[in-house]
Amino acid sequence: MTSFLTDGRVKNPLDGVVPDMGILGSAFGQTWTRVAGAVWALLIAAAVLYLAAAFLSMAQAKRVGNSHILSDATGDVRVRAVALAGLIGLPIIVGAIISVVG
């Protein structure tokens, strides 16, 4: 049995291990990429609809002249726009996290 202790410190058992999906074959890699792309596209479409609903709510509040609802709707537009930007920039965000951590 190997010891994980060296010099009184715990040794990293995953040192040098790199995630690689190539072992599952190229067909799996292509399928996985297509499924991930489709899910990502659906999430972006849903976020666009969600943002459009917030814009409609904001327009309705302006038309009625209700400043309280307008303030809430403006906040919703901001949050939903940031969510959409996050979804669109997801590959950059994940890549940055991997480069910082890895």
C-alpha positions as CSV (number, residue, x, y, z in Angstrom):
1,M,0.0,0.0,0.0
2,T,1.4,3.4,-1.0
3,S,1.7,6.1,1.5
4,F,0.3,9.6,0.7
5,L,2.5,11.2,3.3
6,T,5.9,12.5,2.3
7,D,7.9,14.6,4.7
8,G,4.9,14.9,6.9
9,R,2.8,16.5,4.1
10,V,0.0,14.9,2.1
11,K,1.0,14.0,-1.4
12,N,-1.5,14.9,-4.2
13,P,-2.7,11.6,-5.7
14,L,-3.9,13.3,-8.9
15,D,-0.6,15.1,-9.7
16,G,0.0,14.9,-13.4
17,V,-3.5,13.6,-14.3
18,V,-5.0,15.6,-17.2
19,P,-8.7,15.2,-18.2
20,D,-8.9,13.6,-21.7
21,M,-12.1,12.5,-23.4
22,G,-10.1,11.0,-26.3
23,I,-10.1,7.6,-24.6
24,L,-13.9,7.4,-25.3
25,G,-13.3,7.7,-29.0
26,S,-13.8,10.5,-31.6
27,A,-17.4,9.6,-32.2
28,F,-18.2,10.3,-28.5
29,G,-16.2,13.5,-28.7
30,Q,-18.2,14.8,-31.7
31,T,-21.5,13.8,-30.2
32,W,-20.6,15.4,-26.9
33,T,-19.7,18.6,-28.7
34,R,-22.9,18.7,-30.6
35,V,-25.1,18.0,-27.5
36,A,-23.2,20.7,-25.5
37,G,-23.7,23.2,-28.4
38,A,-27.4,22.4,-28.7
39,V,-27.9,22.8,-25.0
40,W,-25.9,26.1,-25.0
41,A,-28.0,27.4,-27.9
42,L,-31.3,26.5,-26.2
43,L,-30.1,28.3,-23.0
44,I,-29.2,31.4,-25.0
45,A,-32.6,31.4,-26.8
46,A,-34.3,31.1,-23.4
47,A,-32.3,34.0,-22.0
48,V,-33.2,36.1,-25.0
49,L,-36.9,35.4,-24.5
50,Y,-36.5,36.1,-20.8
51,L,-34.8,39.4,-21.6
52,A,-37.5,40.3,-24.1
53,A,-40.1,39.7,-21.5
54,A,-38.3,42.2,-19.1
55,F,-38.2,44.8,-21.9
56,L,-41.9,44.4,-22.5
57,S,-42.6,44.8,-18.8
58,M,-40.5,47.9,-18.8
59,A,-42.3,49.3,-21.8
60,Q,-45.7,48.6,-20.2
61,A,-44.6,50.3,-17.0
62,K,-43.5,53.4,-19.0
63,R,-46.8,53.5,-20.9
64,V,-48.8,53.2,-17.6
65,G,-46.6,55.7,-15.9
66,N,-45.9,53.6,-12.8
67,S,-42.4,54.4,-11.6
68,H,-42.2,51.6,-9.0
69,I,-42.9,48.9,-11.6
70,L,-40.6,50.7,-14.0
71,S,-37.8,50.6,-11.5
72,D,-38.3,46.9,-10.9
73,A,-38.5,46.2,-14.6
74,T,-35.3,48.1,-15.2
75,G,-33.5,46.0,-12.6
76,D,-34.8,42.9,-14.3
77,V,-33.5,44.1,-17.7
78,R,-30.1,44.6,-16.2
79,V,-29.9,41.2,-14.5
80,R,-31.2,39.4,-17.5
81,A,-28.8,41.2,-19.8
82,V,-25.9,40.2,-17.6
83,A,-27.2,36.6,-17.6
84,L,-27.3,36.6,-21.4
85,A,-23.8,38.1,-21.6
86,G,-22.6,35.4,-19.3
87,L,-24.1,32.7,-21.4
88,I,-22.7,34.1,-24.6
89,G,-19.2,34.5,-22.9
90,L,-19.3,31.1,-21.3
91,P,-16.4,29.6,-23.3
92,I,-14.2,32.6,-22.4
93,I,-15.2,32.4,-18.7
94,V,-14.6,28.6,-18.5
95,G,-11.3,29.0,-20.4
96,A,-10.1,31.7,-18.0
97,I,-11.0,29.6,-15.0
98,I,-9.1,26.6,-16.4
99,S,-6.1,28.7,-17.2
100,V,-6.0,30.2,-13.8
101,V,-6.6,27.0,-11.9
102,G,-4.7,24.7,-14.2
